[in-house]
Amino acid sequence: MSPQISSITTAVPTTASDLIGNMTTGGTTVTRRFSLADSLAAGFSAAGDLPYASSASSRSVLAIGSSEQILHVSAGIPAWKDSSAFLSTILTAAGDVLIRSSAGITRLAGASSAGYFAYSTVDGSIGPKWVTLDAGEIPMQTTAAGGTTSLQVPSSGGFLAYSTVDGSVGPVWRVGDAGTMYYGIGTTLAAGSSGQVLKIDAGLPAWENSAGSTVGFVLGLDTSQAFTTGVHTAIAWTEEIVDSDGFHTTVTNSTLVTIKSSGTYILTVNVQMNSAGGASILRLTDGSTEIAANSGDHTVFAPRRGMSLIRHFDSSGDVLTVTIYRNTTGAIVHTTGGGGGTFFSGWKISP
């Protein structure tokens, strides 16, 4: 039906915004002049009321809602709804979060226990996400792609350090070998040798031998060894009474003793032979160089030869050999034999 004017009025518009039309007041509809403000105010009862078309030809007013309510559409017309009720239709479980990511505004489901909130730039959609940690993992920020990541659980004995030299700068777990020490910015000090003490050298920690060092060896014979008359015979040490650092082995070439670290040593050799008479020469060599010798005749008592010396070795690797020479036949008495027996010892007394 076309709009109609129900009656004629002589009212003349006074402004460009005045209107001529039907207006119902108190149940009576008349045709009159009225302002645009009068038209808009018709049906409103409070500040904040909103007009809307309730049908194609009718206008209605939506009264102002309550504080915190949200305007939404219900059954095709606007309506007010409590924000908590509105959000509950989107956030359906405890811990859910409303986010905006590259996929739009959506729900981020709550994380399981031990999750943390992170921002993803490498997953399918850019935006916030939950990251779940295993027991012992630590969330962290690094310079690697994605930024936020987690530090995996280390093996037993690890400690947390900050790396500036690895592929990505950030926290790292450090796990050293047994006895390894860490100082400064990730610097390591390997475990020292048995009997060493920790000291400061040029402002840095270092292992050194103490005055009462336990670095050394004592070798003997568990059975007598025959020697050839008129020949310098190397003594094959078959018993390791003390060997702190692997100076000697009975497996291959047991005549040799190898110095394992530089320093000053006190060396002692004693050889007991089983018969009197003749002469003997006891020698101690470093490689092919003789470093000590003792010789003499034996007429009454079973011969003994012994000597002690202090020698400094500039580096490891020197190889020591003890030889005995005698111009009569006989044998070297084993270590537990009479007269003090046969032995070779060396103790490191200073670096």
Secondary structure, 3 states (H helix, E strand, C coil): CCCCCCCCCCCCCCCCCCEEEEEEECCEEEEEEECHHHHHHCCCCCCCCEEEECCCCCEEEECCCCCCEEEEEECCEEEEEEHHHHHHCCCCCCCCEEEEECCEEEEECCCCCCEEEEEECCCCCCEEEEEECCCCCEEEECCCCCCEEEECCCCCCCEEEEECCCCCCEEEEECCCCCCEEECCCEEECCCCCCEEEEEECCEEEEEECCCCCCEEEEECCCCEEECCCCCEECCCCEEEEECCCCCCCCCCCCCEECCCCEEEEEEEEEEECCCCCEEEEEEEECCEEEEEEEEECCCCCCEEEEEEEEEECCCCCEEEEEEEECCCEEECCCCCCCCCCEEEEEEEEC
